């Protein structure tokens, strides 16, 4: 390994090290000062209309930090319904559907095979 390093020109090695440090530092540079800030602390969807960089829409729902605001405001984007809890717990049936044993799968370039093969 040390022979390899001696053969590489010092400038090439310096560029490789610099590039590696830059790549490893990039996520830290892109992170917010407080990665755990709430949507209120970040100022998402505040004011009317909210500033463009602070708006949450369908294109930014699943990406941070918009997902922080979405979690608490899901009903504004997707239809939901409040479901009342049962007064008494209801046992759940735990029977396996026997049809799974008859399931066959077409493998690429092969014949139909059973699930257990």
C-alpha positions, 0 to 999 in steps of 0.5 A: 500500500505504501508503494502505491502512495509513493507512486502517486504524485503528491498533487494527485493525492492532495486533490483526492484527500481534498475531494474526500473531505469536501464530499464528507463535509457536504451533508454537514454544510447542507444541514440546518443549524438545528436538525431537530427544529420544529416546523414552527421554529423553522417558520414553515407555513407562517404568514399569508401567503407564506414566503416561497421558501417556507411553503409546503406543497405536494412536491415537498411533502415527503422531504424535510423539513416540509414533512415536519409540518405535514405530519401535524397537518395531514388532513389538509392534504389527504382525506382522513376520518376520525375513527372512534375506539371500540368500547371493548377490545375486539379479538382479531382472527389470526387464520392463514389463507390456505390459497398461499400454498397454491401460489405459483410464480413465473421466474424469468427464463424458467417455468412456473414454480411453487412458492416453496421451491 
